[in-house]
Amino acid sequence: MNKNEPVMEEMKESRRSFIVKLLLIGNAIVALLVSIPVIGALIAPLVKSEKRVWRVIGPIDRFEIGKTVLISYKDALQYSFSGTTGHTAAYLRRVSEGEFIAFSVNCTHLGCPVRWIDDAELFLCPCHGGVYNRDGSNASGPPRLPLPKYPVRIRNNHVEIETSPIPITTLEKETA
């Protein structure tokens, strides 16, 4: 037996424990770096407020009482590079002289764009046959929720709609 063998074994053991510690530290750093975006994504909705903006749609006299029209406006989250994708739409109905209702164009079932049928006074979803009444309530089909409504106001003889990022209510939540 060589007298250096115990020393060599001890050196191998200390080298092995050093490498294990180095690998553990490396793995901990990688886990920390990967968890930062995940934690941020979980916390962001709790601290970030939804951006809401009032957009001018047009003068009051442009809209007939009892008519529902498709309107286009700049999205609340529009960026300088958005171009035409920074525009979104809604359906606006003038109910009376000073009352307006605005509906989302997105079906509450899967978010498909609905179409207003003037003669039938119904909103139709082409994806799965969802039908909504003129007040946005469900008439038939798979959607269980009514069409989301946007706040509308009249200011300086113009109709304004309060826009927001795509509403959470756009897609129906699964219930047990």
GROMACS elastic network, one bead per residue, 0.5 to 0.9 nm:
[ bonds ]
;  ai    aj funct       b0    kb
    1     4     6  0.86214   500
    1     5     6  0.74796   500
    2     5     6  0.55386   500
    2     6     6  0.84203   500
    3     6     6  0.69220   500
    3     7     6  0.79961   500
    4     7     6  0.52973   500
    4     8     6  0.61853   500
    4     9     6  0.87373   500
    5     8     6  0.50152   500
    5     9     6  0.61573   500
    5    10     6  0.85578   500
    6     9     6  0.50757   500
    6    10     6  0.61165   500
    6    11     6  0.86045   500
    7    10     6  0.50347   500
    7    11     6  0.61708   500
    7    12     6  0.86195   500
    8    11     6  0.50269   500
    8    12     6  0.61299   500
    8    13     6  0.85723   500
    9    12     6  0.50392   500
    9    13     6  0.61375   500
    9    14     6  0.86312   500
   10    13     6  0.50613   500
   10    14     6  0.61735   500
   10    15     6  0.85212   500
   11    14     6  0.51241   500
   11    15     6  0.59991   500
   11    16     6  0.84309   500
   12    15     6  0.50784   500
   12    16     6  0.60223   500
   12    17     6  0.86150   500
   13    16     6  0.50268   500
   13    17     6  0.61545   500
   13    18     6  0.85094   500
   14    17     6  0.51199   500
   14    18     6  0.60528   500
   14    19     6  0.86318   500
   15    18     6  0.50477   500
   15    19     6  0.62230   500
   15    20     6  0.86271   500
   16    19     6  0.51882   500
   16    20     6  0.61816   500
   16    21     6  0.86093   500
   17    20     6  0.50081   500
   17    21     6  0.60601   500
   17    22     6  0.84670   500
   18    21     6  0.51219   500
   18    22     6  0.60699   500
   18    23     6  0.86019   500
   19    23     6  0.60882   500
   19    24     6  0.85404   500
   20    23     6  0.51072   500
   20    24     6  0.61342   500
   20    25     6  0.86247   500
   21    24     6  0.50539   500
   21    25     6  0.61643   500
   21    26     6  0.85525   500
   22    25     6  0.51937   500
   22    26     6  0.61511   500
   22    27     6  0.86195   500
   23    27     6  0.60543   500
   23    28     6  0.84923   500
   24    27     6  0.50939   500
   24    28     6  0.60913   500
   24    29     6  0.86358   500
   25    28     6  0.50347   500
   25    29     6  0.62340   500
   25    30     6  0.87090   500
   26    29     6  0.51560   500
   26    30     6  0.62782   500
   26    31     6  0.86109   500
   27    30     6  0.50911   500
   27    31     6  0.60390   500
   27    32     6  0.84993   500
   28    31     6  0.50590   500
   28    32     6  0.60932   500
   28    33     6  0.86295   500
   29    32     6  0.50677   500
   29    33     6  0.61979   500
   29    34     6  0.86372   500
   30    33     6  0.50983   500
   30    34     6  0.61392   500
   30    35     6  0.85364   500
   31    34     6  0.51615   500
   31    35     6  0.60406   500
   31    36     6  0.87539   500
   32    35     6  0.51449   500
   32    36     6  0.63412   500
   33    36     6  0.55644   500
   33    37     6  0.78351   500
   34    37     6  0.65405   500
   34    38     6  0.71885   500
   35    38     6  0.50688   500
   35    39     6  0.59778   500
   35    40     6  0.84147   500
   36    39     6  0.52727   500
   36    40     6  0.60840   500
   36    41     6  0.86409   500
   37    41     6  0.60359   500
   37    42     6  0.85937   500
   38    41     6  0.51421   500
   38    42     6  0.63412   500
   38    43     6  0.87409   500
   39    42     6  0.51142   500
   39    43     6  0.61565   500
   39    44     6  0.84454   500
   40    43     6  0.51830   500
   40    44     6  0.57126   500
   41    44     6  0.54303   500
   41    45     6  0.74388   500
   42    45     6  0.68581   500
   42    46     6  0.79202   500
   43    46     6  0.54560   500
   43    47     6  0.67355   500
   43    48     6  0.86205   500
   44    47     6  0.54075   500
   44    48     6  0.55743   500
   45    48     6  0.53338   500
   45    49     6  0.74629   500
   45    50     6  0.87152   500
   46    49     6  0.79614   500
   48    51     6  0.89919   500
   50   164     6  0.70974   500
   50   165     6  0.71856   500
   51    76     6  0.63826   500
   51    77     6  0.71391   500
   51   163     6  0.83782   500
   51   164     6  0.60243   500
   51   165     6  0.69023   500
   52    76     6  0.60726   500
   52    77     6  0.86566   500
   52   162     6  0.64367   500
   52   163     6  0.54921   500
   52   165     6  0.74496   500
   53    75     6  0.85147   500
   53    76     6  0.57810   500
   53   161     6  0.81836   500
   53   162     6  0.55118   500
   53   163     6  0.52493   500
   53   164     6  0.66152   500
   54    76     6  0.85926   500
   54   152     6  0.87377   500
   54   153     6  0.89587   500
   54   160     6  0.60892   500
   54   161     6  0.54861   500
   54   163     6  0.60209   500
   54   164     6  0.89068   500
   55    73     6  0.70078   500
   55    74     6  0.74645   500
   55    75     6  0.89268   500
   55    76     6  0.88044   500
   55   159     6  0.84921   500
   55   160     6  0.52744   500
   55   161     6  0.54038   500
   55   162     6  0.63137   500
   55   163     6  0.69022   500
   56    59     6  0.84415   500
   56    73     6  0.81115   500
   56   155     6  0.88019   500
   56   158     6  0.66777   500
   56   159     6  0.60018   500
   56   161     6  0.66673   500
   57    71     6  0.73531   500
   57    72     6  0.78198   500
   57    73     6  0.70091   500
   57   158     6  0.71473   500
   57   159     6  0.55052   500
   57   160     6  0.54268   500
   57   161     6  0.69092   500
   58    61     6  0.84830   500
   58    62     6  0.68477   500
   58    63     6  0.84813   500
   58   157     6  0.87095   500
   58   158     6  0.54279   500
   58   159     6  0.55859   500
   58   160     6  0.74854   500
   59    62     6  0.56161   500
   59    63     6  0.78361   500
   59   156     6  0.87043   500
   59   157     6  0.59485   500
   59   159     6  0.60247   500
   60    63     6  0.59906   500
   60    64     6  0.86704   500
   60    94     6  0.89992   500
   60    97     6  0.88219   500
   60    98     6  0.85036   500
   60   154     6  0.77761   500
   60   157     6  0.58747   500
   60   158     6  0.52258   500
   60   159     6  0.57875   500
   61    64     6  0.71439   500
   61   157     6  0.84675   500
   61   158     6  0.85457   500
   63    66     6  0.88820   500
   63    67     6  0.73196   500
   63    68     6  0.85734   500
   63    69     6  0.81856   500
   63    92     6  0.87838   500
   63    93     6  0.79432   500
   63    94     6  0.64667   500
   64    67     6  0.55884   500
   64    68     6  0.84232   500
   64    93     6  0.83291   500
   64    94     6  0.63666   500
   64    95     6  0.88022   500
   64    96     6  0.89303   500
   65    68     6  0.87091   500
   65    93     6  0.75905   500
   65    95     6  0.57036   500
   65    96     6  0.56609   500
   65    97     6  0.69338   500
   66    93     6  0.65408   500
   66    94     6  0.55760   500
   66    95     6  0.54128   500
   66    96     6  0.72848   500
   67    92     6  0.82067   500
   67    93     6  0.55602   500
   67    94     6  0.61382   500
   67    95     6  0.78648   500
   67   118     6  0.82308   500
   68    91     6  0.64003   500
   68    92     6  0.54806   500
   68    94     6  0.69483   500
   68   116     6  0.77537   500
   68   118     6  0.76027   500
   68   121     6  0.87329   500
   68   134     6  0.87012   500
   69    90     6  0.83934   500
   69    91     6  0.55097   500
   69    92     6  0.53827   500
   69    93     6  0.64227   500
   69    94     6  0.89666   500
   69   116     6  0.81265   500
   70    89     6  0.68123   500
   70    90     6  0.58708   500
   70    92     6  0.63545   500
   70    93     6  0.89725   500
   70   105     6  0.85966   500
   70   116     6  0.82115   500
   71    88     6  0.84711   500
   71    89     6  0.54662   500
   71    90     6  0.54710   500
   71    91     6  0.59835   500
   71    92     6  0.66806   500
   72    87     6  0.65832   500
   72    88     6  0.56718   500
   72    90     6  0.66282   500
   72    91     6  0.88113   500
   73    86     6  0.85741   500
   73    87     6  0.54611   500
   73    88     6  0.56528   500
   73    89     6  0.61312   500
   73    90     6  0.82923   500
   73   161     6  0.89622   500
   73   163     6  0.86541   500
   74    77     6  0.83983   500
   74    78     6  0.67644   500
   74    84     6  0.88788   500
   74    86     6  0.58533   500
   74    88     6  0.61853   500
   74    89     6  0.84759   500
   74   163     6  0.84404   500
   75    78     6  0.53300   500
   75    85     6  0.86697   500
   75    86     6  0.54700   500
   75    87     6  0.52252   500
   75    88     6  0.56707   500
   75    89     6  0.85516   500
   75   163     6  0.67307   500
   75   164     6  0.71755   500
   75   165     6  0.70144   500
   75   166     6  0.88309   500
   76    86     6  0.84044   500
   76    87     6  0.89792   500
   76   162     6  0.88194   500
   76   163     6  0.57063   500
   76   164     6  0.52248   500
   76   165     6  0.57632   500
   76   166     6  0.89453   500
   77    86     6  0.75266   500
   77   164     6  0.76695   500
   77   165     6  0.62175   500
   78    81     6  0.82269   500
   78    82     6  0.61282   500
   78    83     6  0.85602   500
   78    85     6  0.83703   500
   78    87     6  0.77258   500
   79    82     6  0.51568   500
   79    83     6  0.81704   500
   79    86     6  0.70956   500
   80    83     6  0.73127   500
   80    86     6  0.87768   500
   81    86     6  0.84948   500
   82    85     6  0.54869   500
   82    87     6  0.84334   500
   83    86     6  0.56995   500
   83    87     6  0.79257   500
   84    87     6  0.56477   500
   84    88     6  0.87912   500
   85    88     6  0.75580   500
   88   105     6  0.88770   500
   89   104     6  0.74665   500
   89   105     6  0.64580   500
   90   102     6  0.64166   500
   90   103     6  0.56381   500
   90   105     6  0.51413   500
   90   106     6  0.85733   500
   90   150     6  0.85023   500
   91   101     6  0.81460   500
   91   102     6  0.54539   500
   91   103     6  0.50858   500
   91   104     6  0.65440   500
   91   105     6  0.64959   500
   91   116     6  0.80862   500
   92   100     6  0.68990   500
   92   101     6  0.57457   500
   92   103     6  0.65189   500
   93    99     6  0.86115   500
   93   100     6  0.55926   500
   93   101     6  0.52848   500
   93   102     6  0.64067   500
   93   103     6  0.85152   500
   94    97     6  0.75161   500
   94    98     6  0.79051   500
   94    99     6  0.61156   500
   94   101     6  0.66089   500
   94   102     6  0.89072   500
   95    98     6  0.77749   500
   95    99     6  0.53776   500
   95   100     6  0.54642   500
   95   101     6  0.71012   500
   96    99     6  0.50829   500
   96   100     6  0.71865   500
   97   100     6  0.85708   500
   98   153     6  0.89262   500
   98   154     6  0.75560   500
   99   152     6  0.84164   500
   99   153     6  0.82017   500
   99   154     6  0.84688   500
  100   152     6  0.63760   500
  100   153     6  0.76258   500
  100   154     6  0.86705   500
  100   159     6  0.82586   500
  101   135     6  0.86044   500
  101   149     6  0.72228   500
  101   150     6  0.74505   500
  101   151     6  0.75824   500
  101   152     6  0.65175   500
  102   148     6  0.85508   500
  102   149     6  0.55186   500
  102   150     6  0.52596   500
  102   151     6  0.69983   500
  102   152     6  0.66830   500
  102   161     6  0.75518   500
  103   106     6  0.86283   500
  103   135     6  0.88200   500
  103   136     6  0.71418   500
  103   147     6  0.62296   500
  103   148     6  0.57938   500
  103   150     6  0.60672   500
  104   107     6  0.78463   500
  104   113     6  0.87327   500
  104   114     6  0.86426   500
  104   147     6  0.61807   500
  104   148     6  0.54124   500
  104   149     6  0.59976   500
  104   150     6  0.70807   500
  104   167     6  0.86823   500
  104   170     6  0.79834   500
  105   111     6  0.84831   500
  105   112     6  0.80418   500
  105   113     6  0.52750   500
  105   114     6  0.54482   500
  105   115     6  0.76102   500
  105   147     6  0.79313   500
  105   148     6  0.85931   500
  106   109     6  0.86279   500
  106   110     6  0.81118   500
  106   112     6  0.53503   500
  106   114     6  0.58617   500
  106   125     6  0.84932   500
  106   147     6  0.74187   500
  106   148     6  0.82354   500
  106   170     6  0.61845   500
  106   171     6  0.83801   500
  107   110     6  0.62182   500
  107   112     6  0.52982   500
  107   113     6  0.60670   500
  107   114     6  0.59630   500
  107   124     6  0.86944   500
  107   125     6  0.64745   500
  107   130     6  0.76337   500
  107   143     6  0.73970   500
  107   145     6  0.88876   500
  107   146     6  0.84534   500
  107   147     6  0.65277   500
  107   148     6  0.86714   500
  107   170     6  0.65732   500
  107   171     6  0.74482   500
  107   172     6  0.87465   500
  108   111     6  0.56597   500
  108   112     6  0.80747   500
  108   143     6  0.58820   500
  108   144     6  0.75319   500
  108   145     6  0.60480   500
  108   146     6  0.69646   500
  108   147     6  0.63027   500
  108   148     6  0.78017   500
  108   169     6  0.68183   500
  108   172     6  0.51950   500
  108   173     6  0.89475   500
  109   112     6  0.78232   500
  109   128     6  0.84906   500
  109   130     6  0.79204   500
  109   142     6  0.66366   500
  109   144     6  0.73028   500
  109   145     6  0.77492   500
  109   170     6  0.76581   500
  109   171     6  0.57081   500
  109   172     6  0.51718   500
  109   173     6  0.86125   500
  110   127     6  0.81794   500
  110   128     6  0.87763   500
  110   143     6  0.83338   500
  110   170     6  0.77181   500
  110   171     6  0.55191   500
  110   172     6  0.69489   500
  111   114     6  0.86639   500
  111   170     6  0.58080   500
  111   171     6  0.56108   500
  111   172     6  0.83954   500
  112   125     6  0.66955   500
  112   126     6  0.75457   500
  112   127     6  0.64741   500
  113   124     6  0.87446   500
  113   125     6  0.65411   500
  113   126     6  0.78539   500
  113   127     6  0.85828   500
  114   123     6  0.60063   500
  114   124     6  0.52985   500
  114   126     6  0.69759   500
  114   127     6  0.88999   500
  114   130     6  0.85576   500
  114   131     6  0.86985   500
  115   122     6  0.82664   500
  115   123     6  0.53830   500
  115   124     6  0.51753   500
  115   125     6  0.64206   500
  115   126     6  0.79746   500
  116   120     6  0.87223   500
  116   121     6  0.71591   500
  116   122     6  0.59243   500
  116   124     6  0.64286   500
  116   134     6  0.87536   500
  117   120     6  0.56444   500
  117   121     6  0.56411   500
  117   122     6  0.54157   500
  117   123     6  0.61455   500
  117   124     6  0.72716   500
  118   122     6  0.70364   500
  118   123     6  0.87579   500
  119   122     6  0.81307   500
  120   123     6  0.87171   500
  121   133     6  0.69254   500
  121   134     6  0.55760   500
  122   131     6  0.67439   500
  122   132     6  0.57182   500
  122   134     6  0.54041   500
  122   135     6  0.88587   500
  122   136     6  0.85405   500
  122   139     6  0.85509   500
  123   130     6  0.82438   500
  123   131     6  0.57152   500
  123   133     6  0.63913   500
  123   134     6  0.69161   500
  123   136     6  0.76929   500
  124   129     6  0.68433   500
  124   130     6  0.59226   500
  124   132     6  0.64943   500
  125   128     6  0.66055   500
  125   129     6  0.54603   500
  125   131     6  0.62732   500
  125   132     6  0.84094   500
  126   129     6  0.55782   500
  126   130     6  0.72959   500
  127   130     6  0.76199   500
  128   141     6  0.71482   500
  128   142     6  0.70606   500
  128   143     6  0.88851   500
  129   140     6  0.79418   500
  129   141     6  0.56083   500
  129   142     6  0.74905   500
  130   138     6  0.79683   500
  130   139     6  0.78360   500
  130   140     6  0.59297   500
  130   142     6  0.58896   500
  130   143     6  0.60209   500
  131   137     6  0.87423   500
  131   138     6  0.62728   500
  131   139     6  0.52460   500
  131   140     6  0.51361   500
  131   141     6  0.60767   500
  131   142     6  0.87079   500
  131   143     6  0.80818   500
  132   135     6  0.77278   500
  132   136     6  0.54127   500
  132   137     6  0.54362   500
  132   140     6  0.70305   500
  132   141     6  0.88299   500
  132   143     6  0.88315   500
  132   146     6  0.72560   500
  132   147     6  0.74724   500
  133   136     6  0.52565   500
  133   137     6  0.53448   500
  133   138     6  0.61368   500
  133   139     6  0.56847   500
  133   146     6  0.89845   500
  134   137     6  0.74058   500
  135   138     6  0.89032   500
  135   146     6  0.87161   500
  135   147     6  0.85657   500
  136   139     6  0.88148   500
  136   146     6  0.54315   500
  136   148     6  0.76182   500
  136   149     6  0.81157   500
  137   145     6  0.75073   500
  137   147     6  0.66350   500
  138   141     6  0.79626   500
  138   143     6  0.70326   500
  138   144     6  0.68233   500
  138   145     6  0.68179   500
  138   146     6  0.54921   500
  138   147     6  0.79474   500
  140   143     6  0.75824   500
  140   144     6  0.87778   500
  141   144     6  0.81933   500
  143   146     6  0.76057   500
  143   172     6  0.74685   500
  144   172     6  0.75415   500
  145   148     6  0.83540   500
  145   169     6  0.84849   500
  145   172     6  0.69433   500
  146   149     6  0.88260   500
  147   169     6  0.85937   500
  147   170     6  0.78836   500
  148   167     6  0.79099   500
  148   169     6  0.66846   500
  148   170     6  0.69574   500
  150   161     6  0.66596   500
  150   162     6  0.62284   500
  150   163     6  0.70286   500
  150   164     6  0.85838   500
  151   160     6  0.85486   500
  151   161     6  0.59321   500
  151   162     6  0.54278   500
  151   163     6  0.80850   500
  152   159     6  0.71048   500
  152   160     6  0.57248   500
  152   162     6  0.63475   500
  153   158     6  0.83835   500
  153   159     6  0.59918   500
  153   160     6  0.53339   500
  153   161     6  0.65217   500
  153   162     6  0.82227   500
  154   157     6  0.62381   500
  154   158     6  0.55452   500
  154   160     6  0.60477   500
  154   161     6  0.88481   500
  155   158     6  0.53268   500
  155   159     6  0.64902   500
  155   160     6  0.70162   500
  156   159     6  0.84148   500
  163   166     6  0.88194   500
  164   167     6  0.68412   500
  165   168     6  0.86171   500
  166   169     6  0.83958   500
  166   170     6  0.70408   500
  167   170     6  0.54087   500
  167   171     6  0.83130   500
  168   171     6  0.65510   500
  168   172     6  0.85907   500
  169   172     6  0.64593   500
  169   173     6  0.80197   500
